[in-house]
Structures are given as C-alpha cells and as structure tokens.
Amino acid sequence: MSNAIGGVFPVLPTVFDEAGEIDLDGLGNVIEFALACGVDGLVFPGLASEYDMLSLEEREALIGFVGARVAGRANFVVGASGDDVATSIRLATAGAGAGAVAAMVMTPKAIGPDTGLLGAFYSALGRQAVLPLMVQNAPVPMGLGLDTAQLRAVVEATDSIRWVKEENMPCGQRISEMLADPPAHLLGVFGGAGGRYITDELARGAIGTMPAVETPEIHVALMRAHRAGNEEAVRDLYEAVLPILMMQAVFRWRLTKEVLRRRGVIDSAFTRAAGPRFDPGDHAELSRILSRLEPLLGGAAVTSLSAPSVQTATR
C-alpha cells in the first residue's frame, strides 16, 4: 500500500445483530462485499460506523478485525477521532498495528473552532501517532464546520496532515479554495457527505470519495468513468444513484444497513444510533429505487431486494 491513495473508499458500518450486539460475521461479509466490488480502500470507524455508539475498547477491537480481514487487499484508513490527543493516539496506534495507511481524525468539538488550539492538537497527534493524518472537516453538529481559511491554518500547523476529507457545505467550493493554493505537504482532498456531491467534487480536483457502502460497485464504475474522462457515463451513473443517496441523507445508517440486508450481505439492519425509522411507505419507496438500480448492481452479493418482515420494519 502507498501514501498515494485515492479513489473509492467506503466507510464501513458497524454491524449488529437483532439484540444490538456486534456481529463480526456480518462485518466480515461487508468487507468481502466491498472488496469484490473493486473499491480502492475502506474506512473504519467513521460517522457512518456509528462510532460514537461504540466504546473505545470496541473500536480498538473492531479496528484490529477490519485490518486483519482486509489483509492488505486494499488501502485501509483508520478512523481515529477523539476529544483528546490520547484517545486519537490510541486509535491511530491500533490502526497502524492493523495495517492502516492513514488516520482520519475529525476536528474535535471539545476544542472548538480556535485554529491555534486545533493546530496544537494535530501537531501533538502528528508527533506521537505512527500514521500520516487526514483531517475530517464535517459540518455542524457532527463536526466544527471550519471554513477554508480556518481549515488551511490547521493543515499548515503540521506536515503530518497529508489529506483532508471536506464535508462542510458547499463542499465543492471549499475543495476549489483549498486546491487553489494547497499547502506543500497536502497530498489531496477527499469528498464525503455520502457521495451526494461526487460529480462536483471530482470536477474540482478531489482525489477520491468516502461514501457509505450500500452500492459500492456504482461508485467504482463512476470513478472508473471519471478517470477515463467519460463525463457522460459519470453523469448517467450519478443520476441513477441519486435517489438512493437522497434517501440515505435522511435515514443514514438505517438506509445503508437495510440495503445491505436486502442484498443478502448482513442479517440485521439494527442500529444503536437514534434517527428516523422506516415506515411501510419508506420500505415501498426503497423497493422501487432498488428495482430501478438492479441492472447496475453487479453479481457481488445481489440476492433478494424484498422488504423486511413487519418485525424488522418497525424496529
């Protein structure tokens, strides 16, 4: 694996059984599914992993599991976000031991938007972590939603920061602003936000995307078309997947897991995190969306696209 990373890096969910316990077999199935779809790398744990619903010990153990299962077949970026340097170092160290190539660390809300304090945080982390860093600039309330000037000040505080994941709106404009005069040590900017703005991000110079993992083969095909300069194919794929991206923006983890469940990858769509739940109308809409997407969903783990039982639907 190389520091020259880029492409499609889905964020893995944490898979639970119906009792809310971690399902390692299910997580392993998601990893194999994503790799079979041709992704360039995987990220864990991130916001889409419900990481704030996991204990620090669970996060460390799962990082080891993911790294061992990926086993160098793709780049692995470890999520090492924490409210203090010690927590992020602990997670980055676990990631390094599991074969990660980078540690993605969200701007800590506990510190706030003071760029001096944030720069000190990442500088201290960079001195002690054994991985290069990626700053995740997520919008409020998940992150601090730094503007480009603030983010640039943080990146310039330490050459340990090699990448940015830009998710603060409008993402595309902020990517252009950062890349207009990038810090010398910055290797590139990833897009996020579930892949909802991927065409704009790539057009503005993003080196990759970090979406959720319900339809990775479509993101892989879109990235392949982008690299080949086939703008028409990029637009066709984006417009095809846009309905499910919009639904994912509302239901977040539940949408990703429900699609993976319907595709036969996992057994349960249980989430620990709170948020909107599907009603019968939502399940019907998802069925319509998946039916239209089916021609683009490759042979990797495509099974039933049916709605769940009433018991699962009302969870």
VOBA-1610 file (N, C-alpha, C; in pm, whole numbers, padded with zeros to 5 digits, always signed):
BEGIN
Met+00083-00120+00000Met+00000+00000+00000Met+00088+00126+00000Ser+00035+00236-00055Ser+00115+00356-00077Ser+00047+00477-00018Asn+00129+00581+00009Asn+00072+00707+00055Asn-00006+00777-00056Ala+00013+00735-00181Ala-00057+00797-00293Ala-00196+00735-00306Ile-00281+00762-00208Ile-00414+00700-00206Ile-00513+00786-00284Gly-00622+00725-00326Gly-00727+00795-00397Gly-00829+00695-00448Gly-00942+00744-00494Gly-01045+00657-00547Gly-01163+00643-00453Val-01224+00525-00454Val-01345+00498-00377Val-01309+00430-00246Phe-01338+00497-00135Phe-01308+00448+00000Phe-01436+00449+00083Pro-01522+00347+00070Pro-01643+00347+00150Pro-01614+00338+00300Val-01702+00400+00378Val-01695+00389+00523Val-01780+00269+00566Leu-01718+00176+00636Leu-01788+00055+00677Leu-01883+00083+00793Pro-02000+00020+00793Pro-02087+00028+00910Pro-02039-00070+01017Thr-02078-00045+01141Thr-02065-00147+01243Thr-02192-00231+01237Val-02177-00360+01217Val-02292-00448+01200Val-02330-00507+01337Phe-02460-00502+01368Phe-02512-00556+01493Phe-02615-00665+01462Asp-02634-00753+01560Asp-02745-00848+01547Asp-02872-00784+01602Glu-02981-00858+01603Glu-03109-00802+01644Glu-03114-00764+01793Ala-03017-00815+01870Ala-03008-00778+02012Ala-02916-00659+02034Gly-02858-00605+01927Gly-02770-00490+01939Gly-02627-00525+01970Glu-02591-00654+01960Glu-02453-00696+01983Glu-02376-00695+01851Ile-02248-00671+01858Ile-02165-00665+01737Ile-02164-00800+01667Asp-02186-00794+01536Asp-02190-00914+01451Asp-02064-00915+01364Leu-01961-00987+01408Leu-01835-00989+01335Leu-01850-01059+01200Asp-01932-01163+01194Asp-01952-01230+01066Asp-02015-01134+00966Gly-02112-01055+01012Gly-02175-00958+00924Gly-02077-00853+00875Leu-01993-00802+00967Leu-01892-00703+00927Leu-01794-00764+00828Gly-01754-00887+00852Gly-01666-00953+00757Gly-01730-00967+00620Asn-01860-00997+00618Asn-01931-01007+00489Asn-01931-00873+00415Val-01950-00762+00489Val-01950-00630+00425Val-01813-00601+00365Ile-01708-00635+00437Ile-01572-00613+00386Ile-01551-00691+00257Glu-01588-00819+00257Glu-01569-00901+00137Glu-01654-00849+00021Phe-01774-00807+00051Phe-01864-00750-00050Phe-01802-00627-00115Ala-01752-00535-00031Ala-01693-00411-00085Ala-01569-00441-00168Leu-01484-00531-00120Leu-01363-00565-00195Leu-01398-00631-00327Ala-01501-00717-00327Ala-01541-00782-00451Ala-01595-00682-00552Cys-01646-00569-00504Cys-01697-00464-00593Cys-01585-00376-00647Gly-01461-00395-00602Gly-01348-00326-00660Gly-01310-00194-00596Val-01347-00172-00470Val-01314-00044-00406Val-01163-00029-00392Asp-01119+00095-00386Asp-00976+00124-00371Asp-00930+00114-00226Gly-01023+00134-00134Gly-00987+00130+00007Gly-01112+00126+00092Leu-01091+00112+00223Leu-01200+00108+00319Leu-01165+00196+00438Val-01268+00253+00500Val-01252+00340+00615Val-01331+00282+00732Phe-01268+00279+00850Phe-01338+00234+00970Phe-01257+00277+01093Pro-01328+00323+01199Pro-01469+00361+01204Pro-01486+00509+01173Gly-01595+00543+01106Gly-01629+00682+01078Gly-01768+00713+01127Leu-01821+00827+01087Leu-01956+00864+01127Leu-02057+00758+01084Ala-02039+00703+00964Ala-02130+00601+00913Ala-02115+00469+00986Ser-02015+00458+01073Ser-01994+00336+01152Ser-02061+00343+01288Glu-02133+00454+01316Glu-02191+00475+01450Glu-02080+00469+01556Tyr-01966+00527+01525Tyr-01852+00512+01616Tyr-01878+00570+01754Asp-01965+00671+01761Asp-01994+00728+01892Asp-02087+00641+01974Met-02136+00531+01915Met-02215+00432+01988Met-02128+00314+02034Leu-01998+00321+02007Leu-01905+00215+02044Leu-01815+00262+02158Ser-01782+00171+02247Ser-01683+00203+02349Ser-01545+00209+02283Leu-01451+00270+02351Leu-01315+00278+02298Leu-01258+00138+02278Glu-01289+00049+02369Glu-01239-00088+02358Glu-01302-00160+02238Glu-01430-00135+02213Glu-01494-00193+02095Glu-01431-00139+01968Arg-01405-00012+01966Arg-01344+00048+01847Arg-01207-00015+01820Glu-01126-00028+01925Glu-00993-00088+01907Glu-01003-00231+01855Ala-01091-00309+01915Ala-01104-00449+01873Ala-01152-00458+01729Leu-01247-00375+01691Leu-01300-00379+01555Leu-01199-00330+01453Ile-01118-00233+01491Ile-01010-00188+01402Ile-00916-00304+01371Gly-00881-00381+01474Gly-00796-00498+01452Gly-00862-00600+01362Phe-00992-00620+01382Phe-01067-00716+01299Phe-01069-00671+01153Val-01101-00544+01131Val-01109-00493+00993Val-00973-00505+00924Gly-00866-00463+00993Gly-00734-00470+00932Gly-00695-00612+00897Ala-00724-00707+00987Ala-00690-00846+00961Ala-00770-00902+00845Arg-00895-00859+00833Arg-00980-00911+00726Arg-00942-00849+00591Val-00912-00719+00591Val-00868-00655+00466Val-00736-00715+00420Ala-00645-00734+00515Ala-00519-00806+00490Ala-00441-00754+00370Gly-00437-00620+00356Gly-00357-00561+00251Gly-00417-00567+00112Arg-00540-00613+00100Arg-00602-00622-00034Arg-00651-00488-00085Ala-00660-00390+00001Ala-00696-00254-00036Ala-00637-00164+00072Asn-00632-00035+00046Asn-00586+00059+00148Asn-00690+00068+00260Phe-00643+00078+00382Phe-00728+00088+00499Phe-00696+00219+00570Val-00797+00305+00583Val-00785+00429+00659Val-00858+00411+00791Val-00788+00427+00901Val-00850+00409+01032Val-00910+00540+01080Gly-01031+00534+01132Gly-01092+00650+01195Gly-01040+00661+01337Ala-00977+00773+01367Ala-00913+00791+01499Ala-00963+00918+01565Ser-01089+00951+01545Ser-01143+01075+01603Ser-01163+01059+01753Gly-01129+01164+01825Gly-01146+01165+01970Gly-01142+01307+02022Asp-01188+01326+02144Asp-01192+01459+02203Asp-01058+01502+02260Asp-00963+01411+02267Asp-00831+01444+02321Asp-00724+01368+02244Val-00601+01416+02256Val-00491+01357+02182Val-00470+01212+02220Ala-00481+01181+02350Ala-00454+01044+02397Ala-00548+00943+02329Thr-00675+00978+02316Thr-00770+00887+02252Thr-00735+00866+02106Ser-00706+00974+02035Ser-00672+00961+01894Ser-00542+00884+01873Ile-00445+00904+01960Ile-00321+00828+01950Ile-00349+00679+01970Arg-00431+00648+02068Arg-00463+00508+02095Arg-00528+00442+01974Leu-00621+00511+01909Leu-00688+00455+01793Leu-00597+00449+01671Ala-00516+00553+01652Ala-00422+00552+01540Ala-00320+00440+01556Thr-00277+00416+01679Thr-00182+00308+01705Thr-00245+00173+01674Ala-00372+00157+01713Ala-00443+00033+01679Ala-00451+00017+01527Gly-00478+00128+01457Gly-00485+00123+01312Gly-00352+00086+01249Ala-00244+00145+01298Ala-00112+00113+01244Ala-00081-00035+01262Gly-00118-00089+01377Gly-00097-00231+01402Gly-00181-00319+01312Ala-00292-00264+01263Ala-00384-00339+01176Ala-00357-00315+01028Gly-00251-00241+00996Gly-00214-00221+00857Gly-00271-00097+00791Ala-00326-00004+00869Ala-00380+00118+00810Ala-00270+00203+00750Val-00306+00281+00647Val-00209+00369+00581Val-00225+00514+00625Ala-00334+00545+00694Ala-00360+00682+00738Ala-00460+00679+00852Ala-00459+00786+00932Ala-00555+00803+01040Ala-00640+00925+01011Met-00771+00905+00998Met-00864+01015+00974Met-00917+01064+01109Val-00899+01193+01136Val-00936+01248+01266Val-01021+01373+01245Met-01144+01367+01293Met-01233+01482+01283Met-01187+01593+01377Thr-01210+01717+01336Thr-01179+01830+01424Thr-01259+01815+01554Pro-01193+01808+01669Pro-01264+01777+01794Pro-01356+01890+01839Lys-01482+01856+01863Lys-01576+01956+01912Lys-01538+02004+02051Ala-01471+01918+02127Ala-01431+01956+02262Ala-01333+02073+02263Ile-01259+02091+02153Ile-01163+02201+02142Ile-01231+02325+02089Gly-01323+02309+01993Gly-01389+02424+01933Gly-01311+02476+01814Pro-01360+02583+01750Pro-01304+02631+01624Pro-01179+02718+01635Asp-01117+02725+01751Asp-00994+02802+01768Asp-00883+02733+01689Thr-00835+02797+01582Thr-00739+02731+01494Thr-00604+02710+01562Gly-00571+02796+01656Gly-00446+02776+01729Gly-00450+02648+01812Leu-00561+02629+01881Leu-00576+02509+01963Leu-00588+02383+01876Leu-00660+02396+01765Leu-00672+02282+01675Leu-00537+02247+01614Gly-00461+02347+01574Gly-00328+02322+01520Gly-00239+02253+01621Ala-00249+02293+01746Ala-00170+02229+01852Ala-00212+02084+01870Phe-00343+02059+01862Phe-00393+01922+01874Phe-00334+01833+01765Tyr-00345+01876+01640Tyr-00294+01792+01531Tyr-00141+01785+01530Ser-00075+01889+01574Ser+00070+01884+01583Ser+00115+01781+01686Ala+00049+01782+01802Ala+00082+01684+01906Ala+00050+01543+01858Leu-00063+01528+01791Leu-00100+01398+01738Leu+00001+01351+01634Gly+00041+01442+01547Gly+00137+01407+01444Gly+00272+01364+01499Arg+00313+01424+01612Arg+00441+01387+01672Arg+00436+01248+01734Gln+00319+01206+01779Gln+00310+01080+01854Gln+00245+00967+01777Ala+00163+00998+01679Ala+00099+00892+01600Ala+00200+00836+01502Val+00179+00712+01462Val+00272+00647+01370Val+00215+00642+01228Leu+00107+00717+01203Leu+00046+00723+01071Leu+00033+00867+01026Pro+00039+00893+00895Pro+00004+01026+00845Pro-00143+01053+00870Leu-00179+01181+00879Leu-00312+01220+00923Leu-00398+01273+00809Met-00528+01253+00824Met-00630+01312+00738Met-00725+01389+00828Val-00745+01517+00801Val-00840+01598+00877Val-00978+01583+00816Gln-01075+01543+00898Gln-01213+01536+00853Gln-01284+01664+00895Asn-01325+01743+00796Asn-01395+01868+00822Asn-01543+01847+00800Ala-01610+01794+00902Ala-01753+01767+00894Ala-01832+01889+00939Pro-01954+01905+00888Pro-02036+02020+00926Pro-02091+02005+01067Val-02134+02116+01124Val-02206+02115+01250Val-02340+02042+01227Pro-02387+01954+01317Pro-02340+01934+01454Pro-02239+01822+01469Met-02212+01744+01362Met-02117+01633+01376Met-01976+01683+01401Gly-01937+01789+01327Gly-01803+01844+01342Gly-01809+01993+01369Leu-01701+02062+01337Leu-01693+02205+01363Leu-01728+02290+01242Gly-01731+02229+01122Gly-01766+02305+01003Gly-01674+02422+00977Leu-01543+02397+00976Leu-01446+02505+00954Leu-01457+02560+00812Asp-01440+02692+00798Asp-01430+02748+00664Asp-01289+02721+00611Thr-01266+02754+00484Thr-01139+02716+00421Thr-01020+02783+00487Ala-01033+02909+00526Ala-00921+02978+00591Ala-00886+02911+00723Gln-00987+02873+00800Gln-00962+02804+00926Gln-00898+02668+00902Leu-00953+02595+00806Leu-00901+02462+00777Leu-00756+02469+00727Arg-00728+02567+00642Arg-00591+02582+00592Arg-00493+02609+00707Ala-00536+02690+00803Ala-00449+02718+00917Ala-00417+02592+00996Val-00516+02506+01010Val-00494+02379+01080Val-00400+02290+01001Val-00423+02277+00870Val-00337+02192+00787Val-00194+02241+00787Glu-00177+02373+00785Glu-00042+02429+00781Glu+00031+02417+00914Ala-00041+02379+01021Ala+00023+02369+01153Ala+00119+02252+01163Thr+00101+02148+01079Thr+00188+02031+01087Thr+00191+01958+00953Asp+00311+01917+00913Asp+00321+01842+00788Asp+00282+01696+00806Ser+00236+01659+00925Ser+00181+01525+00944Ser+00044+01511+00878Ile-00024+01624+00852Ile-00153+01622+00783Ile-00127+01614+00633Arg-00166+01501+00574Arg-00139+01480+00431Arg-00264+01487+00345Trp-00382+01472+00406Trp-00507+01475+00331Trp-00614+01548+00411Val-00716+01591+00340Val-00835+01649+00400Val-00956+01573+00346Lys-01052+01545+00433Lys-01184+01499+00389Lys-01279+01616+00410Glu-01322+01678+00301Glu-01402+01800+00307Glu-01550+01766+00295Glu-01626+01796+00401Glu-01770+01769+00402Glu-01852+01891+00442Asn-01787+02003+00465Asn-01859+02123+00505Asn-01913+02193+00381Met-02038+02229+00385Met-02106+02284+00266Met-02069+02430+00240Pro-02061+02468+00111Pro-02067+02383-00008Pro-01932+02314-00033Cys-01933+02183-00033Cys-01809+02105-00039Cys-01724+02141-00160Gly-01789+02149-00277Gly-01713+02173-00399Gly-01637+02304-00396Gln-01702+02411-00351Gln-01635+02541-00344Gln-01515+02534-00249Arg-01531+02465-00139Arg-01423+02457-00040Arg-01306+02374-00093Ile-01336+02272-00172Ile-01228+02195-00234Ile-01150+02283-00331Ser-01223+02361-00413Ser-01155+02452-00506Ser-01068+02553-00432Glu-01120+02607-00323Glu-01044+02706-00245Glu-00917+02645-00187Met-00927+02523-00135Met-00809+02461-00077Met-00706+02427-00184Leu-00752+02377-00299Leu-00659+02334-00403Leu-00606+02450-00487Ala-00664+02568-00473Ala-00612+02684-00546Ala-00472+02719-00499Asp-00445+02696-00373Asp-00312+02724-00317Asp-00288+02625-00203Pro-00267+02498-00237Pro-00259+02394-00133Pro-00128+02402-00055Pro-00132+02372+00073Pro-00007+02358+00149Pro+00083+02254+00083Ala+00213+02276+00088Ala+00307+02193+00013Ala+00298+02045+00050His+00266+02017+00176His+00266+01877+00221His+00131+01808+00200Leu+00029+01881+00151Leu-00103+01822+00132Leu-00104+01739+00004Leu-00140+01610+00016Leu-00140+01520-00098Leu-00272+01517-00173Gly-00379+01565-00110Gly-00506+01565-00181Gly-00624+01582-00088Val-00741+01601-00149Val-00867+01621-00076Val-00966+01515-00121Phe-01029+01451-00024Phe-01138+01357-00049Phe-01271+01427-00029Gly-01372+01385-00105Gly-01508+01425-00078Gly-01573+01325+00015Gly-01682+01368+00077Gly-01756+01280+00167Gly-01904+01302+00149Ala-01972+01330+00259Ala-02117+01360+00256Ala-02196+01253+00183Gly-02154+01128+00200Gly-02228+01017+00141Gly-02213+01003-00010Gly-02129+01085-00073Gly-02116+01081-00219Gly-02223+01161-00291Arg-02299+01243-00217Arg-02410+01317-00280Arg-02362+01426-00374Tyr-02238+01470-00359Tyr-02187+01578-00443Tyr-02064+01532-00522Ile-02055+01404-00549Ile-01933+01345-00603Ile-01894+01404-00738Thr-01989+01434-00826Thr-01952+01485-00957Thr-01885+01622-00945Asp-01941+01708-00862Asp-01882+01840-00841Asp-01746+01829-00775Glu-01733+01740-00677Glu-01606+01724-00606Glu-01496+01676-00699Leu-01525+01575-00781Leu-01425+01524-00874Leu-01388+01628-00978Ala-01488+01702-01028Ala-01461+01805-01128Ala-01370+01915-01072Arg-01374+01935-00942Arg-01293+02040-00878Arg-01158+01990-00827Gly-01128+01862-00851Gly-00995+01812-00819Gly-00985+01718-00702Ala-01097+01673-00646Ala-01090+01575-00538Ala-01024+01447-00589Ile-00944+01383-00504Ile-00875+01261-00545Ile-00956+01136-00515Gly-01068+01152-00447Gly-01149+01036-00416Gly-01274+01073-00340Thr-01349+00970-00302Thr-01475+00988-00232Thr-01485+00885-00120Met-01554+00922-00013Met-01575+00831+00101Met-01725+00822+00130Pro-01796+00747+00048Pro-01941+00733+00066Pro-01972+00621+00166Ala-02100+00595+00186Ala-02140+00473+00256Ala-02125+00355+00159Val-02162+00235+00205Val-02121+00115+00132Val-02238+00033+00077Glu-02356+00097+00061Glu-02469+00017+00014Glu-02463-00017-00134Thr-02399+00070-00217Thr-02388+00044-00361Thr-02246+00073-00410Pro-02147+00004-00358Pro-02008+00040-00392Pro-01973+00018-00538Glu-02036-00080-00604Glu-02000-00106-00743Glu-02037+00012-00832Ile-02142+00087-00796Ile-02179+00203-00876Ile-02077+00315-00858His-02032+00336-00736His-01927+00436-00714His-01797+00397-00784Val-01766+00268-00782Val-01645+00222-00852Val-01658+00247-01001Ala-01772+00216-01059Ala-01792+00239-01202Ala-01786+00388-01235Leu-01843+00471-01148Leu-01839+00615-01169Leu-01695+00666-01164Met-01617+00618-01067Met-01478+00662-01057Met-01397+00615-01178Arg-01425+00496-01224Arg-01355+00445-01343Arg-01387+00533-01464Ala-01513+00571-01477Ala-01552+00657-01588Ala-01486+00794-01577His-01478+00847-01455His-01412+00976-01433His-01265+00969-01474Arg-01197+00865-01432Arg-01055+00852-01465Arg-01033+00836-01615Ala-01132+00779-01684Ala-01122+00761-01829Ala-01166+00885-01906Gly-01214+00988-01834Gly-01260+01109-01899Gly-01396+01096-01964Asn-01473+00995-01923Asn-01604+00970-01983Asn-01711+01042-01899Glu-01727+01171-01924Glu-01817+01254-01844Glu-01963+01211-01859Glu-01999+01163-01977Glu-02137+01120-01998Glu-02171+01001-01908Ala-02080+00905-01899Ala-02102+00789-01812Ala-02105+00831-01666Val-02019+00924-01628Val-02019+00975-01490Val-02156+01029-01455Arg-02211+01111-01545Arg-02342+01174-01519Arg-02454+01070-01516Asp-02448+00973-01606Asp-02551+00870-01609Asp-02553+00791-01478Leu-02436+00754-01430Leu-02427+00676-01307Leu-02470+00759-01187Tyr-02429+00884-01184Tyr-02467+00971-01073Tyr-02618+00992-01068Glu-02678+01018-01182Glu-02822+01040-01185Glu-02899+00913-01149Ala-02844+00797-01182Ala-02910+00671-01146Ala-02909+00648-00996Val-02798+00682-00931Val-02783+00652-00788Val-02835+00764-00699Leu-02867+00879-00757Leu-02907+00995-00677Leu-03029+00968-00588Pro-03133+00898-00632Pro-03247+00875-00542Pro-03209+00802-00413Ile-03121+00703-00423Ile-03085+00631-00301Ile-02992+00717-00214Leu-02911+00803-00276Leu-02828+00894-00198Leu-02913+00993-00120Met-03022+01040-00182Met-03111+01132-00112Met-03182+01062+00005Met-03222+00939-00016Met-03284+00863+00092Met-03183+00836+00203Gln-03060+00808+00164Gln-02955+00784+00263Gln-02927+00909+00346Ala-02945+01026+00287Ala-02922+01151+00360Ala-03021+01166+00475Val-03139+01105+00463Val-03242+01114+00567Val-03223+01003+00671Phe-03206+00880+00623Phe-03208+00765+00714Phe-03070+00716+00756Arg-02966+00770+00691Arg-02828+00745+00731Arg-02799+00595+00748Trp-02758+00556+00869Trp-02715+00419+00896Trp-02825+00318+00862Arg-02950+00353+00891Arg-03058+00258+00867Arg-03076+00227+00718Leu-03058+00327+00635Leu-03069+00303+00491Leu-02957+00210+00445Thr-02835+00242+00483Thr-02721+00160+00441Thr-02741+00015+00484Lys-02778-00003+00610Lys-02791-00140+00661Lys-02911-00212+00600Glu-03020-00141+00577Glu-03136-00206+00517Glu-03105-00251+00374Val-03032-00170+00299Val-02994-00213+00164Val-02901-00334+00171Leu-02803-00329+00261Leu-02712-00444+00275Leu-02789-00569+00318Arg-02889-00551+00402Arg-02970-00666+00443Arg-03047-00722+00323Arg-03108-00633+00245Arg-03184-00680+00129Arg-03095-00744+00025Arg-02971-00701+00020Arg-02877-00757-00077Arg-02813-00887-00028Gly-02851-00931+00091Gly-02802-01058+00142Gly-02665-01053+00205Val-02615-00932+00233Val-02480-00917+00289Val-02482-00933+00441Ile-02585-00878+00507Ile-02597-00887+00652Ile-02736-00938+00687Asp-02749-00986+00810Asp-02877-01043+00854Asp-02969-00941+00918Ser-02912-00837+00980Ser-02993-00742+01056Ser-02955-00600+01021Ala-03056-00512+01014Ala-03034-00369+00991Ala-03036-00290+01121Phe-03016-00358+01233Phe-03022-00293+01364Phe-02918-00180+01374Thr-02959-00068+01432Thr-02867+00040+01461Thr-02874+00075+01609Arg-02761+00110+01666Arg-02759+00162+01803Arg-02793+00311+01803Ala-02758+00380+01696Ala-02778+00524+01691Ala-02926+00558+01671Ala-02967+00671+01727Ala-03103+00719+01707Ala-03117+00778+01567Gly-03241+00802+01528Gly-03266+00864+01399Gly-03397+00818+01340Pro-03436+00875+01226Pro-03563+00839+01163Pro-03568+00690+01130Arg-03687+00631+01147Arg-03709+00491+01116Arg-03796+00477+00991Phe-03782+00368+00922Phe-03864+00340+00804Phe-04007+00309+00846Asp-04103+00360+00768Asp-04240+00312+00780Asp-04271+00233+00652Pro-04389+00173+00640Pro-04417+00093+00521Pro-04401+00170+00390Gly-04436+00298+00390Gly-04419+00378+00269Gly-04273+00393+00230Asp-04186+00411+00331Asp-04042+00421+00303Asp-03989+00290+00246His-04033+00179+00303His-03989+00050+00250His-04035+00031+00106Ala-04155+00074+00075Ala-04205+00063-00062Ala-04122+00149-00156Glu-04088+00270-00112Glu-04006+00359-00195Glu-03867+00300-00218Leu-03809+00244-00113Leu-03678+00181-00129Leu-03685+00064-00226Ser-03791-00013-00220Ser-03807-00124-00314Ser-03811-00074-00458Arg-03882+00037-00480Arg-03888+00093-00616Arg-03749+00140-00662Ile-03677+00206-00571Ile-03543+00256-00606Ile-03449+00140-00640Leu-03451+00037-00557Leu-03361-00077-00579Leu-03397-00153-00706Ser-03525-00160-00736Ser-03566-00228-00859Ser-03509-00157-00981Arg-03511-00025-00979Arg-03457+00052-01092Arg-03305+00044-01098Leu-03241+00026-00983Leu-03095+00018-00979Leu-03043-00122-01011Glu-03129-00221-01007Glu-03082-00360-01015Glu-02990-00387-01134Pro-03012-00328-01253Pro-02920-00355-01363Pro-02777-00308-01337Leu-02760-00214-01243Leu-02626-00162-01212Leu-02562-00232-01093Leu-02639-00317-01027Leu-02588-00386-00909Leu-02527-00517-00954Gly-02394-00524-00948Gly-02321-00638-01003Gly-02347-00768-00930Gly-02280-00873-00973Gly-02305-01006-00921Gly-02260-01027-00778Ala-02185-00931-00720Ala-02135-00949-00584Ala-02247-00929-00484Ala-02290-01038-00424Ala-02387-01035-00313Ala-02517-00965-00349Val-02570-00995-00466Val-02703-00944-00500Val-02801-01060-00486Thr-02890-01048-00391Thr-02990-01154-00371Thr-03127-01090-00372Ser-03205-01109-00267Ser-03342-01058-00263Ser-03343-00908-00241Leu-03429-00839-00314Leu-03449-00697-00294Leu-03581-00671-00224Ser-03631-00773-00155Ser-03762-00761-00091Ser-03756-00680+00037Ala-03872-00629+00077Ala-03882-00557+00203Ala-03874-00654+00319Pro-03844-00605+00440Pro-03830-00693+00555Pro-03966-00735+00609Ser-03960-00825+00706Ser-04081-00862+00778Ser-04131-00743+00858Val-04255-00751+00905Val-04312-00642+00985Val-04229-00618+01109Gln-04177-00725+01171Gln-04099-00710+01293Gln-03977-00623+01268Thr-03901-00653+01160Thr-03780-00574+01131Thr-03819-00433+01089Ala-03928-00419+01014Ala-03966-00288+00962Ala-04002-00191+01073Thr-04045-00240+01185Thr-04088-00150+01292Thr-03981-00128+01398Arg-03861-00176+01373Arg-03756-00156+01472Arg-03721-00010+01484
//
